[in-house]
Amino acid sequence: MIKKFIDKLLGKSGSKSTGKFGKREDVPASVHGINPKLVDQRALDVVHTLQQAGFEAYIVGGAVRDLLLGLRPKDFDVATNATPEQVKNLFRRAFIIGRRFRIVHVVYGRGRDNEVIEVSTFRAYLDSADAEQVSGNERTSKGELSGMKHAVDASGRVLRDNVWGPIEQDAARRDFSINAMYYDPETQVVVDFHNGIRDAKNKTLRMIGDAATRYREDPVRIIRAVRFGAKLSGLGFSFDAKTLAPLASSRNLLADVPQSRLFDEMLKLLQTGHALASIEQLKSTGLNTGIYPLLDVVVERGDDPFVKLALQDTDRRVGEGKPVAPSFLLACVLWADVRLGWDRRLKPRGNQRPPTPFAALQDAVDEVFDARIGDVSGRGKLGTDMREIWLMQPRFDKRVGSGPFSLADQPRFRAGFDFLRLRAQTGEVDEELAHWWETFSTADDDHRQDMVDAQRKAGLPKAGAGKARRVKKTDADHPAAVAAEQPEDDPRFRTADGEEMPAQRPAPAPAPAPARSYGSAFAPDEDGADDTEAGDEGEGGDDGAAAAPAKKRRRRRRQPSGGGAAGGGSVDAGPAPAGD
């Protein structure tokens, strides 16, 4: 502290800070060329409201980068010198979130149409040596951290970053130069401290400051670097040497990051429209293993036809502005494990009777969750949705009775069908099955019933080939008793020449097949089943009367409600649907 005070008195601090904080450049519209029509109106409203209240306010980060590249940003962030409490008081629907990094979410709209503008306060640039230190991590040291504004753990990882400062210090503590620019939509000026415009023009990804130190401050920056590299690789961007060199060697720092945060970062890699490019970036930077166990599986299976098709489908949907669900993609990635365990359980073992297909599938799903997903299995809806997608697959094989109607009414039907469609595209199931269900999902009730009836009739055997109902035998059915009842000289058993035929009785009419049971969605269909029920098939009384005709049982048709999505994208029961 004394040295810093002396340096300040001698005027040394100014020159030192100039290099650390960069040199401010106010770049006019005539130079940067940003199209103001690409700026979201709600972001403009937030900036205008803050400036009208007397605060500084800018659009910041990736949105400015995309605007410079001529792209329409999907998300807009705002940076200001107003504190979180001051920001919250200016907007009707605003919420302060976070502990490590307190920010404000300003919400516009409701439901699926809502939009969140993230507002952060300018952070001060502080050396880790000046921060308060805790011996444990964020979880074990929660009590100590409650009253701290700037704290680090023993490795130097920042656990609290809530000290406010001027804009030049806020720019210095951001990660990449192309993400450290500030755009004022009122004056259309871009404020640049670290040559971000130059790096954007040269298509260079450069970390501000010493890269190894910045990775140590926040190891998640390692994953962010991969994500930015994947997103911008299609535009020709690449890492500069100093940013790339310590990237792979810093991987061990991720061991202290909470698993929940790593899981969220993994989803950002896979669900921001650049999943395939992210996998290639992980491989090229030497980070294909060791970040997160489930991500390791994704990278390992990235070339598998089924998984690759799912990744391509996810990228396509994001590019089209359609929502995606992590449950669907993870279900695709782990399907090989589920299918292997399912097949193994259905194989007979000695004299043991194999389990039912549904029970075998449930056991296989449980095994995969225990082995591959771990803590994610407790993430509520994610695990439930994955199970539903998997357990729904055998039900698509049954296309008769009430099963198709109840299946199409399931909230997760569209996700399950999209999964089936991908299986069909890779040859795992017949394309005809996927086509039938696609038609069924979009048809009206009458057409659906016709499709089900056609499937039932197509499954009936030819005349006389059906299975006869087993009738309980009595003493009267014994061959000796039958022979005793046969008349010795019955004219019905003589030829036209009067010669006696071999003793025999007319064969009874074939018994109708038993009625089909729809009790279980996974029960195999009976061969030759029909919707009729045979009556008593006795031979009649002593007077030789003909057998009573079978009574036909009329089945009441269930009137479906027409569930299931009508095409387009998958409908997720939660905030984000599944595949297409």
Number of C-alpha atoms within 10 A of each C-alpha: 7 7 8 11 12 12 14 12 10 10 11 13 14 11 9 11 13 12 12 17 20 17 14 15 14 14 16 14 14 9 10 15 14 24 14 12 8 14 19 15 10 16 23 17 12 23 24 19 16 21 16 11 12 11 16 17 28 28 25 24 24 20 24 28 23 18 19 19 17 13 14 16 15 11 14 21 20 24 23 24 22 21 18 20 13 14 26 19 11 14 15 10 12 21 17 16 12 8 14 17 17 17 22 23 21 22 17 15 10 8 8 9 7 9 17 17 20 20 30 23 25 24 24 20 21 14 10 18 10 11 19 17 21 18 12 15 19 22 9 11 14 12 10 15 22 10 10 17 17 22 24 24 21 11 15 20 23 23 25 22 20 20 16 17 15 14 23 24 20 20 29 22 19 19 21 27 26 28 25 26 26 24 25 19 18 13 9 18 20 25 24 24 23 28 18 22 25 13 16 19 12 12 19 20 24 25 24 23 20 11 22 19 15 20 25 19 20 17 23 18 20 24 23 17 22 23 25 20 24 24 19 17 17 11 11 10 19 18 18 13 10 14 20 19 14 16 21 15 12 17 20 11 18 21 13 14 15 12 14 12 11 18 18 10 18 20 17 18 24 23 20 17 24 27 26 19 21 26 24 18 21 21 14 11 13 13 22 21 16 15 21 16 13 20 22 17 16 24 21 15 16 20 13 14 14 22 24 18 18 26 24 14 19 29 21 16 20 15 13 10 10 18 21 26 23 20 24 26 24 22 22 24 25 22 19 16 16 23 16 12 20 20 13 13 19 16 12 11 10 7 6 8 10 14 14 13 16 18 16 17 25 17 15 20 22 14 15 18 20 12 9 15 16 13 12 16 16 12 11 9 13 18 17 13 23 25 18 18 23 22 17 22 16 15 16 20 18 19 23 20 21 19 19 22 24 17 21 24 17 17 17 24 24 30 30 27 26 21 26 24 23 23 21 18 15 14 11 12 15 14 16 10 15 22 13 13 20 19 15 23 25 17 15 14 18 10 13 20 22 11 17 20 15 13 15 19 13 10 16 16 15 8 8 11 12 18 16 14 13 9 10 6 8 7 9 10 11 10 9 10 11 13 14 9 9 12 11 11 10 11 13 10 17 14 10 8 6 9 10 15 12 8 13 10 11 5 6 10 10 13 18 20 23 20 15 18 16 15 10 10 22 20 15 12 17 15 15 22 20 19 16 17 18 17 15 13 15 12 12 12 9 6 6 8 10 11 15 13 10 14 11 11 12 9 8 6 9 12 11 17 12 18 19 24 21 16 13 10 18 26 25 21 17 13 11 17 21 29 31 23
